[in-house]
Amino acid sequence: QVQLVESGGGLVQAGGSLRLSCTASGISAKNNNMYWHRQAPGKQREWVATITSGDRTIYADSVKGRFTVSRDNAKNTVYLQMNNLKPEDTAIYYCRAADAWSAYWGQGTQVTVSS
């Protein structure tokens, strides 16, 4: 059974930083593409960042230069380092994994950025 557990969310002032973690079980974070998405209140869920199985990283324009996605293979964990946070980054952040058969989502972690 695949499980993704996010952590690290919280309340931070604008300009601050947070690091989100997504720990996977039942699936290899190293051998599959891993994704971060977010959903702000009243808005559709949007893609934020990807780290591929080949370690390529891709970012949405809205977070490029501020967010960094990385992976610790030994811990089977993916991270999202978020710097220079803005109020518009406020959302629930979700981790997603995709293998050849399905896509899997975590339960999400709340990030709130105050102005």
C-alpha positions as CSV (number, residue, x, y, z in Angstrom):
1,Q,0.0,0.0,0.0
2,V,1.4,3.4,-1.0
3,Q,1.4,6.1,1.5
4,L,2.7,9.7,1.2
5,V,2.9,11.7,4.4
6,E,3.6,15.5,4.2
7,S,4.9,17.6,7.1
8,G,6.5,20.9,7.8
9,G,3.7,23.3,7.1
10,G,2.8,26.2,9.4
11,L,2.3,29.9,9.8
12,V,5.1,32.2,8.6
13,Q,5.5,35.9,7.9
14,A,6.0,37.1,4.3
15,G,9.6,36.8,3.4
16,G,10.1,33.8,5.6
17,S,11.0,30.2,4.8
18,L,9.6,26.7,5.3
19,R,10.7,23.3,4.3
20,L,8.0,20.7,3.5
21,S,8.7,17.0,3.6
22,C,7.0,14.1,1.9
23,T,7.9,10.7,3.2
24,A,6.9,7.8,1.0
25,S,6.2,4.2,1.8
26,G,5.2,1.4,-0.6
27,I,6.8,3.3,-3.5
28,S,10.3,4.4,-4.3
29,A,10.7,8.2,-4.3
30,K,14.0,7.6,-6.2
31,N,12.7,5.6,-9.1
32,N,9.5,7.6,-9.8
33,N,8.6,11.2,-10.6
34,M,7.5,13.1,-7.5
35,Y,5.4,16.2,-7.5
36,W,4.3,19.0,-5.3
37,H,0.9,20.7,-5.8
38,R,-1.0,23.2,-3.8
39,Q,-4.6,24.3,-3.4
40,A,-5.5,27.8,-2.2
41,P,-9.0,28.5,-0.7
42,G,-11.6,28.7,-3.4
43,K,-9.1,27.8,-6.2
44,Q,-8.3,24.7,-8.1
45,R,-5.3,22.6,-7.2
46,E,-2.2,23.6,-9.1
47,W,1.1,22.0,-9.9
48,V,4.1,23.6,-8.1
49,A,7.2,21.5,-8.8
50,T,8.5,18.1,-10.0
51,I,11.6,16.1,-9.4
52,T,12.0,13.3,-11.9
53,S,13.5,9.9,-11.5
54,G,16.5,11.3,-13.4
55,D,16.8,14.2,-10.8
56,R,15.6,16.8,-13.2
57,T,13.7,19.6,-11.4
58,I,10.9,21.7,-12.9
59,Y,9.0,24.6,-11.4
60,A,5.9,26.6,-12.0
61,D,6.7,30.2,-13.0
62,S,5.1,31.5,-9.8
63,V,7.6,29.8,-7.6
64,K,10.7,29.6,-9.8
65,G,13.7,31.1,-8.0
66,R,12.1,30.8,-4.6
67,F,11.3,27.1,-4.2
68,T,13.6,24.2,-4.5
69,V,12.6,20.5,-4.7
70,S,15.0,17.8,-3.6
71,R,15.1,14.2,-2.6
72,D,16.8,12.1,0.1
73,N,16.9,8.6,-1.3
74,A,18.0,7.0,1.9
75,K,15.0,8.4,3.7
76,N,12.6,7.9,0.7
77,T,11.7,11.5,1.2
78,V,11.1,14.5,-1.0
79,Y,11.5,18.0,0.2
80,L,10.2,21.4,-0.9
81,Q,12.3,24.3,0.4
82,M,10.3,27.5,0.2
83,N,12.0,30.8,0.5
84,N,10.8,34.4,0.3
85,L,7.3,33.3,0.9
86,K,4.4,35.5,-0.1
87,P,0.8,35.7,1.1
88,E,-0.3,34.2,-2.3
89,D,1.7,31.1,-1.4
90,T,-0.9,30.3,1.3
91,A,-2.4,26.9,0.4
92,I,-2.6,23.3,1.4
93,Y,0.5,21.6,-0.2
94,Y,0.2,18.1,-1.5
95,C,2.8,15.6,-2.5
96,R,2.0,13.2,-5.4
97,A,3.8,10.2,-6.7
98,A,3.2,8.5,-10.0
99,D,4.3,5.0,-11.1
100,A,3.3,3.0,-14.1
101,W,0.0,2.0,-12.6
102,S,-1.4,4.9,-10.7
103,A,-1.0,8.3,-9.0
104,Y,-0.9,8.7,-5.3
105,W,-1.6,11.7,-3.1
106,G,-0.7,12.6,0.4
107,Q,-3.1,14.2,2.8
108,G,-1.6,17.7,2.5
109,T,0.0,20.2,4.9
110,Q,-1.2,23.7,5.5
111,V,1.0,26.7,4.7
112,T,-0.1,30.1,5.8
113,V,1.9,33.2,4.9
114,S,0.9,36.4,6.7
115,S,1.5,39.8,5.3
